[in-house]
Amino acid sequence: MSGGSTLATHAPGLESALPRRSALDVRVARLGDWLRAHAGAIRAVQWAVVAVYAVLVAVPAFLPLPDNTQHLWTNLTLAAQFAFWGIWWPFVLVSMVLVGRVWCGVFCPEGALTEAASRWSRGYAVPRWITWSGWPFLAFAGTTVYGQMTSVYGYPKPVLAVLGGSTLAAIVVGLLYGRNKRVWCRYLCPVNGVFAVLSKLAPLSFQVDRGAWAASPKPAQGAASFNCAPLVPVKTMRGAGACHMCGRCSGHRGAVRLALRSPNSEIVHVAGDQPSWEQTSLILFGMLGLAVGAFQWSSSPWFLDMKQAAATWLIERGTTWPLEASAPWFILTNYPDKNDVMTLLDGAVLLAYIGAATVILGLGLAALVALAARMLGPFSLRRFHHLTQTLIPIAGCGVFLGLSALTVTFLRGDGFVVPYVAEIRGALLGGAALWSAWLAWRVAGLSAGGLRRALACACIACAAAVSVANWVLLFWIW
């Protein structure tokens, strides 16, 4: 960032004297300053979201299940299901790619509640087990699999168990650790890892001019500063993955501002300097592996084949109880009034299917990325991690399409047919795959050129094609 652009963020009327691009930069920077100046309004929005969230999570769990005569606009349970799984989650993912983690900093009810609880925190130091780097993958995998086992998309009690349990845990963590901080959001939130990955593509982020920071005088003792609730080291921040976009740091020391950037810039120019096993595993084994199995299994003929083979094997040995026994709703789906009951065999095969998808797809994709890294020269883990980041567009697109399929299903169940669904899905998958290939081309170009660069890009394109094929099976073949 230039000194002139930093100055412009605090000079009213200056945009008329600047080139068109610079005027846009000024307006964007002032939006960040507006967020800082209107912290009270943001808190009011957060508490309004908390109120709506509490009603949608808690109340339907104590109401009778809706029958076939109910509609989204006449039944709170159906409305809550559609709100959470048809609108809330799929389009929160979209927002990460468009505007970064604004959802986290301005709207998220769990973030607001854990920070509010931390005002009365015991102030314990954050223990090492909380800061373990494996939580983003483990939390994502655990909530995803448990949600499938209990049919969280279709019934309100699992929603209360999953979302309500997560919120309760966030409050407890806030009461125990840190002071006015979001320790839960920084380390333990089940979707923190996915949000951090997707926000790397956002064309809008808070950026730090290190030169301006170093040149500015240190604030006097007692001078107004800012509280970075998600514990981001702002002075050294280079990417958007951890920033919650709350605006509290905007203008600090004349070095922090909200700014536009290329959606490719963080993947190409920053990700290579920040290798991360947690993000690599989340992308390859989580978003491109486990999530595929979780969305596929209910439509997959392979699942039925696995179940039939297991049932035959058990019957031949005179063991039939796994085919008949069930479990409480909070372990496996159990709603006999709706003719929707999972047996122990169903649950075991579900776990096996998702586990197989996670391992097979994760290892296969990792092999393709490793081959791409090798094409560029001697194998390098840093390069392997960097190339994995190029698959973020197709990984995010797949998770969005899986969740948005619920949007289409909910609307279709009430007689609303979304036009051109197949065409939209095809365009999104094709565009995301091409974006990943382009990122691979850019990243590979940092290490080699010519044939080596082309071969590395081809390996990543094959990995993207594998992901596309998984969704083609779900949406067009099965």
N, C-alpha and C positions, 0 to 999 in steps of 0.2 A: 504493500500500500504506500502511496506517495504521501508526503507531508501535505500537499495541496488538497488531496481528497479527504484527509483527516480533518483539516481545517474546515472544509466545506460542510461537514456534518453539523457544524455549529454556527454557520453563517446564513441567516435568513435572507432569501431573495437572491442568493448567489447563483442558484441554478439557471437563472435567465441569462447569465453571462458565460455559462459553460457550454461546451459541446453537448449534443443530445445525449450521448452515452454517459457523460459525467453527470448530467442533470438527473438521469435515472439512478445513478449510484448515490447521489445525494439524497434522493427521496427514499431509497431503500435503507440507507443508514439512519435516516430520521425515523423510519418505522421501528428500528431497534431502539432508538432513544425514546420513542413513544411507549414501547413496552416497559422500559425502565421507569418512566414517569407515571405509569398507570398501574403500578403493582396492586393497588387496592381494587381496581376494577377486575384485574385478573383473578384475584382471590375470590371476588364475588362470583365470577364465572365458574371457578373451580367448585365452590360450595353449591352452586346451582346444579352442576353436573353430579356432584356427590348425592344430592337429594334425589335426582332422577335415577341414578344408578342404584341407590338403596332400594327404591320402590321396585325397579325392574328385577333386581336380584332376589329380594326377600319375599315380596308379596305373592308372586305366582306359585312359590313352593308350598303354600298353605291353601291354595285354591284347588277345586276339583279339576281333573284333566279335561280339556275341552273335547267335545264330540265333533262329529263330522259336519254339524250344522253351524259351527262357529266360524267366524272370520277374523282376519287381522284387526279390523276396526271395531269388532264387537267383543273381543275377548282379550283380557290383559295378558294371559299366558302366551297366546299366539303373538300378540303385539310385542311382548318382551323378547320372545325367540327371534322374531324378525329384526327387532332393534339390535340385539347383540350380534347375531350370526349373519344376518342379511345386510346390515348397514354398518354397524359399529366397527367390527373387526376387519372386514375386507377393505373398507375405505380409510381406516386408520393406517393400514399398510400403504395404501396409495399416498396418503399425506406424508409419510416418511420420505418417499421418493421426490415429492413435489416441494415440500417446505421444511424438510428435516424433522426434528423431534419437537415440533410445536405442540403436538398432542401431549407429550410428557410434561412440558413446562407450563402450559396454559390450561389444559382441560382434564388431565388424567385424575380420576378420583382417588386412586391408590396413592399417587404421588402427593396429592394435597393432604390426605389423611396421615400418611407416615411422617410428613414434614410437620404437620400440626401436632402430632403426638410427640415429636422430638423436642418440642418446646418445653415439655415437662419430662424430658428424658433423664434417666439415671446418669447419663453421660459416660457410660463405660467405653473404654477403648474398643475399637472394632477388632474382634479376634481374627486370627489367621484363617480359621475354617470358613468364615464368611467371605473372605477375600480370595478364596480358592478360585482359580481361573476356569475350572470345569463346570461351575454352576450354570452359565448361560446355556450350554448344551443339555446338561442333566435336567434342569428345570423345564426347558422347552420339551424335551423328550417325555418327561414324566407327566406333565399336564396334557400333552397331546395324546399319549397312550391311554391315560386314565379317562380322558374325555371320550375316547372311542369305546372303551369298555363299559362305560355307564350311559352312553348315548346322550352326551351333554347337549348336542344340537337339537334334540327332540323333546327333552323333559326338563322341567324347572328345578327339581330337587338336585340333580347333578350340577346345574348352574350355581345353585347356592353353595354346594360343596366345593366346587372348583374356584369360582370367582369370589364367593364369600370367604372361603378358607384362605385364599391368597390375600384378600384385603385384611382379614384379621391378623395374618402373619405380618403384613406390612406395618400395621399399627403396633404390634408387639415389638417388632424390631425398632421402630421409632421410639418407643418408650424406654428401650434399654440402651441403645447405642447412639453416639453422636449428640449434637445439640444444634437444633434448627437445620438438620441435614436430612438427606434422603438416602440413607444407607441401604435400605431395601431396594430402591431403584438402581443404585449404582452396582450392586453385586448380586441380588437374589431374585429380582423380578423375572418371571418366566419368559417374558417377551423382550427383555432388555437386549439380549444378544441379537435377535432378529431386527429390532429397531435400530441398533447400532450399525448393523450391516447395511440395511436398506438406506439409511440416512446418508451414507457415503455418496449416494447418487444425487442427492438434492442439489439443485442449482442455487440454493440460498443457504447461507451459513454465517455465523459470527466468526470473524477473522481477526487475527492478532498481528499487529505490526511490531515485531520484536525490536526493531531499531527505535521506533517512537517510544516504546515502553522503556527501553534502556536510557533514552535521552531525557525522558520526563523526570522532573524532580519527585523524589519519594513523597507520598502524602504525609503531611504533618501528623504527629501523634494525636489521635482523637478525631482526625478528619474522617468525613464520610467515606465508607468503602462499600463493598457489596458482599453478599453472602452467596457463594456458589453452592446451592443445596445438594446437587448431585456429585460434589467432590471432584470437579474437573480442575486440573492444574492449568488455569486459564493462561498464565504467562507463557507456557510452552505448548499450548494447544495448536495443533496443525490441522486436524480433521474435525468432522462433524459428528462422529459416532457417539461420543459421550455427552455432547452438549444438549441441554434440554430446551434451548431457544427461548428462555424466559425473559431475556433482555436485561437482567440485573447488572451485567457487566458492561453494557453498551456505553461507550465513551470513556471507560476507565483509563486514566492516565493518557488520554488522547490516542490510545493505541488499539482499542477494541471497537469494532463496528460490524453491523450487519451488512453483508455485501453479496453481490451476485458472483457466480463462478461457473465454469464449465461443468456439466454433470459428470464429465470424464476425469476431471482434474485430480480428485482425491485418489481414485483407483490407480491412475497412471503415475502420479508424482509423489504420493504420500504413502500409500499402502505398502510399497516395497521397503520402506524404512521402518515399518511397524509390523514385523512378522508376528503372527499370533496363531498358536495351535487351537485356541478356543474358537476363533472365528473360522479357521479352516475346517475344523471338524463340524461346526454348526452348518456351514455351507454344504459340504460334501455329504456328510452322513445325516444331518438334520433336515435342512430345507430341500435337498435334492434326493434324499433317501427315505428317511423316516416319514416325512410329510406325505410323500407319494404313496407309501404303503397305507398310511392312515386314511387318505382320501379314496384309495382304490378298493380296499378289501371288500366293501359291501357290494360292489358291482363286478368283482373279478371272478371269472370262471376258475381261475387257479385256486382261489380260496375254497370254492365248492369242491374242487378235486381233492385238495388237501384234507378237507373235512370228511369227505366220503372215504378216502383211503384210511384215515385214522379211525373212523367208525367201523369200517370193515375189519380192520386189524383187531379192535377191541372186542367186537362181537365174536370173531373166530376164537377168541381166547376166553369167552364166557364172561367178559367184563362189560356190563351195560350201564352201570351207575353214572359214569361221566356223561352219557347221552341223555340222562334223565334228571340229574341233580342240577339245581341252580344255586344262586347266591343272592344275598340281599342287594337291593338296588344300588347301594353305595359301593358295591364291588363289581357286580355285573348287572346289565340291564335286566330288570325284572318287573314287568308290568303285565300280568296275566289278563287284566281287564281289556288291555289293548292288543292281546295276542302277540306280545313282544317280550319274549323271555329268552335270555341267553343261557344255555347250559354250560356246565364246566368245560365240555368239549369245545363249544363255540369260543369260549374265552381263551382256551389254550391255543386253538388254531389261529385266532385273531392275533395273539401275541407272537406266534410263530411266523405268521405272514408279515407283520410289520417288522419283526426282527430280521427276517430274511431280506426284505426290501432294503432295510437300513444297511445291512452288511454287504449284500451283493452290489447294490447300486453305489454305496459309498466307496467300496474298494475298487469297483470298476472305474468310477469317475476319478478317484485318486490316481489310479494307474495311468489314465489318459493325461492327467495334469502332470504327473511325474515324467511321462514320456515327452510332453511338451517342454518341460524344464530341461530335459536331457538334450533335446534337439538344439537348444541354444548354447550348448557347451557342457563342460563337466557339471554333473548334477549338483544343485545348490538348494538347500532347504529354503533359503530366503527367496529364491526365484520360484520355488514350488508354492510357497505361501502367496507370493505376489500374483502368480497366474491363477490361483484359486479364486482370488478376488474378482477376476474378470467374469466369473460365472454368476455374480450377484444379480444381474438383470434377469436371467432366465430362472434363477432360484426364486427370486421375489415374485416374478410373474406366475410361476407355478403355484405358490402358496396363495396368491390372490385369486387365481382361477378356481382353486379348490374351495376356498371360502365363498367366492361369489356364485359358485354352483348352488349353494344353499339359498342365496338371494333369488335365483331363478326358480328353484324348487318351491320356496315359500310363495312367491308371486303366482306361479302356475297353479298351486293348490287352491288359490282364491280366484282363479279364472283370468289372471293377467298374464298375457303372453308377451315376453320380451322379444322384440323383433331382432333379427339378424344375430342371434346369439352365437351360432356356429361361426359366422364370418368374423365377429368381433374376437372370439377366442382364437381363431386362426391368425388374425392380424396381430394380436398381442403376443402370441407364441413366436410367430415369425419375426416380429420386430425385436423382441427380447433376445432371441437367438442371434440375430444380426448385430445387436448392440454388444453382446458378449464377445462375438467374433471380432468386432472392431476394437474393443478394449484389449483383446488378446494381441491383435496386430500392433497396437500402440505400445503395450508393455513389452512384447517380444522385441520391438525395435530399439528398446533401451539396451539390449544385450547383443543383438546380432542383426544381420541384414540378409538380403537375398534368399537363398533356398532354406537356410536354417530358420529364418523368421517365418517363411511361408509354412514350413512343416510344423513348427510350434503352433502357429495359428490354426492349422488344420486339425491338430490334436484337440484344441479347445473347442473348435467348431464341432468335432465329433462328440465331445462331452455334452455340448448344448443340444445336439441332435438326439442324444440318448434321452435327455430330459424331455424334449418335445415329444418323442415317441411314447413316453409314459403317459402323457396327457392325451395324446391321440388315441391310445388304447381306451382310456376312460371315457372320453367325450364322443368319439366317433366309431369305435369298433365294438366295445362291450355294451 
